[in-house]
Amino acid sequence: MNDTLTVEQRAEAMEAKAIRDLDKAIIVKSRLFMLADADFSWPNGATLQAEKPGAKMLMGDDPRLPKMPAKPTLIDFFKYRFGPAQHLLQSAKHALKDGLPEKMVLACLLHDIGVIGFIRSDHGYWGAQMVEPYVDEEVTWAIRAHQALRFFADEAAGYPYPDQYRRYFGEDYVPDDYIKADYERARKHKWYMSARMICVHDIYSFDPNVTVVLDEFVDIIGRNFRQPAEGLGFDDSPSAHMWRTLNRPTKYL
């Protein structure tokens, strides 16, 4: 790109290129996207191509999304793919101020990674699976277990049942049986308090007057998150495919 262009001209040029790239691509939503809208239709590739002569199914980067580095890091995903992360940042800051060990500060930073990066349903299980190859085993276990523990109060540990949940789900909400079973197993586990600390430092108020920046946790991430040299999604870990999917969510196959 011409170095003499102004910032505004560069932005306009990038937007124009994205539009050209989009004209050449057929973007089809995955079934999971469609189910969220109760849409059971099946996109016909031939029909879509007929509507855009010369266009091909998207098999690379989505031109509508920010370009990711060739070897993306966790921080890159926070910047370019995750949704608003103040909740996680505030939770991690809360844990840091309370003197929790660094790996548990990281657990608080990542505990809802499934929600802001992947999916809400069973987000604790998804989030734990995403980070399992890259963090301490206790961190993974705590993130997974918080999925169940957050529905059960532990006043002695400093965790009352959240008022927010009463508003969200109603006074008569009863967790699913698998959640109850996981809660009972977690209560007996050696790392119970680690998972419970995620709940304690979960900031249910989502304070709009507090802003925490990711830069405050760069060193903690560096010491406690095993960044693959190939980049998240391009190593051969059991969860690499999840990071690739988040990187290119509209890749056809």
Protein Blocks (a to p, Z undefined) as FASTA:
>chain_A
ZZkbcfklmmmmmmmmmmmmmmmpccdddfklmmmnopabdcdfklmmmmmghiacdfbd
cfkbccddfbdcfklmmmmmpccfklmmmmmmmmmmnopafklmmmmmmmmmmmmmmpmg
hplmmmmmmmmmmmcfklmmmmmmmmmmmmpccfknopacdfklmmmnopkbccdfklmm
mmmmmmmpmklmmmmmmmmmpcfkopakbccdfklmmmmmmmmpccdfkbghiacbfklm
mmmmmmmmmbfZZ
